[in-house]
């Protein structure tokens, strides 16, 4: 991300989401019509990026805690952990406004989510991050940025990053 953008922060009631448009109509609709309710009820936490001195959201991600069933977990995630659902964080949504594509916002948001998760994982049980990619293009985007992601054996659009891989990827 460049200096033209504010760092990611939680969605605020004053943030303007009504003009947000990304390539995914599903992500656009969710941000415009459901993000505030989802955030206010604690279902997800929504982080947004705005341009400097603006309230218009130009990129966002939404995440929450989840569990990954044994059948859906990569083998490495289960090693030494038992054969029961594993605690994970879920990156459920990520979108960048079409007018701001190509500025590193998507990559920056992914790094932000993983960095926050690394900080949080010291205080809460979490074995990894699962990403629900919307389609093959999104899957390719995530895999390009984080080659350590593993594909769930039950869904090729579900990608898993083990905490130990996140630590070696992002921490010195």
N, C-alpha and C positions, 0 to 999 in steps of 0.2 A: 504494500500500500504506500501511497505517496503522502506527502505533507498536506495535500489538498483535501485529505479526509481526516475526520476525527477517529480516534481509536474505537474499536467495538465497545459498546456499552449496552446495558439492559434497555429494552423498549420502554419509552416514557409516554405518558398520556399526551404530551404535546407533539410527539413525532408525527409527521405527515406521511401516511402510508397510501393515501388514495390515488396517487399518480404513479405508484411503483408498477413497473411492467418488466417482467423478465421473460426469457424464452419459454419457460414453463407456465402455462396458464394455471396449472394446479398450484404452483408456488405463489403466483401472483394473487390468485383468489384467496389462498390461505392467509397470506400476510394482510391483505386488505380487509378481510371479513372475519377472520377467526383468531388471529394472533393475540389481540388484546384480551379476549375472553380466556384463551388458553393460558396466557401468562398470569392473568389476575386470579384464576382458580388454582394455580400452581401445577397445572398439568404439564406445562413446558416452561422453560425459560427462553426468552427470545432476546437475542443480541443483535444490535443494528449498527450500521455505519451510516453516517451522514457526511455530506460535504462540509468543509469548514464554514462556520457561521450560518448554517442552514438547519432546518428541522425535517427536511424531506429525506426519507430513508432511501438509500441507494444500494444497500446490500443487507442481508440478514442471515441468521441461522437460528434454528430452534432445536433444543435438546432437552432430554429428561433422563431419569434413571430407568433402567429396565432390567429384565433378566433374559438370558439366552438359554433356550432349552438345549439339553445335551445333544439331541439329534442335529441341531442347527449350528453347533459349535465346532470350529476347527479342532483337530486332534490336539494341537499344541496348547490350546486354551484349557483343555481338560486335564492335562498332565499334572498330577499331584493335587488335584482339586476335588476329586470325588465325582460321582456320576449323578449330579443333581443340577438344576438350573443355576447358571453362573451370573453374578451381578455385573452389569455393564452399564455404561452410559450409552445413550442412543442419540446419534445425530440424525434427527428426523427430517430436517429441511435445511436447505441452503439455497439462496437465490441472489443474483446480482442484476440490477436494473440494466436493460439493454444499452442505455446511454452511457453506462460506466463499465462496460465489458472491456477486457484487455488491460485493465489497470492493476491487476493483482489482487483484487478484492476477494475473489473466491478462495484463492490460496491463503490469503491473510486471515480470512475467517476460519478456515480449517486449522491453521496453526494456532489461532486464538483458542479454539475449542479444545484442542489437544493440550495446550499449555495450561488452560484452566483445569482440565481433567487431571493432569499430573499434579497440580497443586492440591486439588480436592482429594485425590486418592490417598493421601497420607492420613486423612481423617474419616474416610468412609470406605467400606469394602467395595472394590471395583477391580475386575479382572481385565477389562478392556473397553474399547469403544466399538460399537457397531454402527455402521452407516447404511442407511437404506437409500441406495442410489435409485433415482426415479426411472432411469432408462440406461441403455448401453453407453450413450455419450457421457452421462454423469459418472457411470462406473469407470470409464476410461480416464476421465478427469481426475477422479480420486486416486486411481492406481498410478497415474503419471506422477502425482504429487507425493504419494506415500507408497512406494513399492513394497513396503513391509506388510501392507494390508493383505489379509487372507480371505478367500471366498468361502462363504458358508456352504456346507455340503447340501443344504436344502434349498438355497435360492442364490443364483449367480449375481443378483443385484444387492445382496446383503454382504457387506465387507466388514471384516473384523480386524482391529488393531489391538494386539496384546499390550498390556501396560509395559511389560519389559521391553518390547520393541519401541514403544513410544518414548520411553526414557532414553534409549540409546540413539534414537533418531533425533530428538530435539534437545537433549541435555548434553553438555560437553563431557 
